[in-house]
Amino acid sequence: MTQIIKTRAEWRKFSHSLKGSIGFVPTMGALHQGHLSLMERSAQSCEHTLVSLFVNPLQFGANEDLDSYPRRLQKDVELCNSVGVKAVFAPAPDEMYAYEHQNIVVNQEVENLYCGAYRPGHFRGVLTVVLKLLMLSNADKAFFGEKDRQQLFMIHRMALDFDLKTEIIGCPIIRELDGLAMSSRNEYLSDYHRSLAPNLYQIMNEVQAKLALGIDWNSLQEWAKNEIVDKGFDSCQYLELASQKSLQKLNTFSEPAYLLAAAYMGTTRLIDNIEINL
Ligand code: AMP
């Protein structure tokens, strides 16, 4: 049965007492198949799988959905148990940040691009909590979804830059049958919006097909942003092509890239990305 631990001291003691390799999956809870796929991947390559369930206040902006973000500890623990998770760390915010931090983690190259341009401070909050969690969890490997491509890129760089012992492993995006990337925030969608939401991924695939035909990225970008709104989104926050190597913006499709997008369906912000190779 999956154990629940709520304090940093107990979690550190527990993780450091384990014999054998530790795979760790940080989450904000409201678990779905995307999260479970990371845990299953961990269970395949590590002796113990540990999970954190923590809605991290540090990564939410003042007008974002911190208060309304779904929280359901018991159901999440049952799901963790169903895939063989040894223990979950579920601290209260006051426990995680028991005193005011004087240090935070900042990526100086890409934190203000894409999602970072619209969510100031978001990635500092993410990197800071992930660093704390990796250290507390004594993780040999940690599993993150490609769904949050920019986040994954930055966590890879954090592990590299700070010589962390944890190996960072990116895992494929799990989608609904109609193509919508699974997300805890999909629950916010009305039935009507839910029926239109897969259009984002659909249009991104059309962009990929047009790039393969040699159509110029600049005209495609404009076309696709309009198409996203025409197909039911209220706005397209960004649609960009980024270098797979540096994550910097590309003005032409000249190297392996990610197509990254964020768009609003009502008040719900959805993100997605696909890999586009030459
Ligand atoms: P979150 O709870 O949204 O912070 O996500 C926790 C982890 O699950 C992150 O590494 C996400 O990238 C990953 N994740 C979320 N949705 C998916 C998905 N649809 N497929 C794969 N991984 C996902």
Boltz pocket constraint, residues with backbone or C-beta under 6 A from the ligand:
constraints:
  - pocket:
      binder: B
      contacts: [[A, 26], [A, 27], [A, 28], [A, 29], [A, 33], [A, 34], [A, 35], [A, 37], [A, 38], [A, 143], [A, 144], [A, 145], [A, 146], [A, 147], [A, 148], [A, 171], [A, 172], [A, 173], [A, 174], [A, 175], [A, 181], [A, 182], [A, 183], [A, 184]]
      max_distance: 6.0
